[in-house]
Amino acid sequence: MHQALTDAMVKELNPEMILLLGASVNRRRTESIFQQESPTAQYISGCFLLMLIADADGKPLYEWQDRVETICKNVLPVTAIVLPTTTLNQWSEQGHLFSRHVQVSALVIYDAGRFSMPKNITPVSEEVIKQLHKDHQEGITRAWVFLTGAEFFSRQNQNAMAAFMLHQSAEQALHTLISVATGYKTTTHNIDRLLRYGALVSYQLPDIFPRNTDKEKQLFQVLQEAYLASRYKDSYSVTSEDVYTLITRIKTVIAIAELSGKQAITKHLRSLSQ
């Protein structure tokens, strides 16, 4: 973990604790006719952080998360979750999935010494897992229904409404996966943030929208803006080709969310017997 990141966050935000939830690791290897054998280098290209704060100071948590990511972006891309310490304590007492993951596995990279992580780990109950199974089924069903709506509007040449339905489909699938697999529930409509949170669970998700060319960036922007712009901005424009491509990719998002969610629930069930 880059010390400059920690120093910047501590200086600007005065957190109680910062924990590492995960990292994106890239590999680099060079071979040529002059060098057939070379070592493979690994480097961290981004990380996932949980910041615990004493008080939100009247601001919504997404503003705190945006501040963390803005402070860090010139050093290393960061995807942040910010929670008050009282919330984590409550979740721990309730046997909340997210707090359990944090207590068992997260790495503390900064501790101001004013907050103690809960020591008792409340087991996840069978009732909680049954509810997760229900939430998974309902969420994935909604995602497929929205996708069917997108296909309908596409056939009617209503591309803006098709894009809105695709945004809703992706949002439902990703919200469902993140909630079922990690226990963390976010209310964001931002597909970029949802894909980054989803990458905590499925390494495949970031590859669906690589954004490595101007065309790929434009395609993702069409989806990202669809939630509001498709309904309220006359300048919003989306082609039939873009809609067709997005339908194909959102189908992949739903399929990943469906399978990864089932795998997560199976893992939760195994934890009951441990």
Number of C-alpha atoms within 10 A of each C-alpha: 12 10 10 12 18 14 12 15 19 17 9 11 14 15 22 20 22 22 19 19 19 16 18 15 11 11 10 9 10 11 10 8 6 6 8 8 11 10 9 9 10 11 11 14 13 18 18 20 24 21 25 23 21 16 13 15 9 6 9 10 16 16 12 20 19 16 16 23 19 13 17 19 14 10 14 17 18 24 23 24 22 21 19 16 21 13 13 20 15 13 17 23 15 16 17 22 23 18 26 24 14 19 16 10 12 17 15 16 14 18 15 12 8 9 14 12 14 15 9 11 16 16 16 17 16 12 9 14 18 13 12 22 18 12 16 24 15 13 24 24 17 17 28 21 15 22 26 17 19 28 21 16 19 20 12 11 14 17 24 24 21 30 34 25 27 30 27 24 28 30 26 22 28 30 25 28 32 24 19 29 25 21 18 17 13 15 9 12 18 14 21 16 15 21 23 19 23 24 20 19 18 19 11 12 21 15 10 13 16 11 15 8 9 9 10 13 13 13 20 20 14 24 25 19 18 25 22 13 18 22 12 10 11 8 8 14 13 19 16 16 11 17 25 16 12 23 23 12 16 22 18 16 22 25 15 18 30 21 12 18 28 19 14 18 18 13 12 20 16 10 12 12 6 6
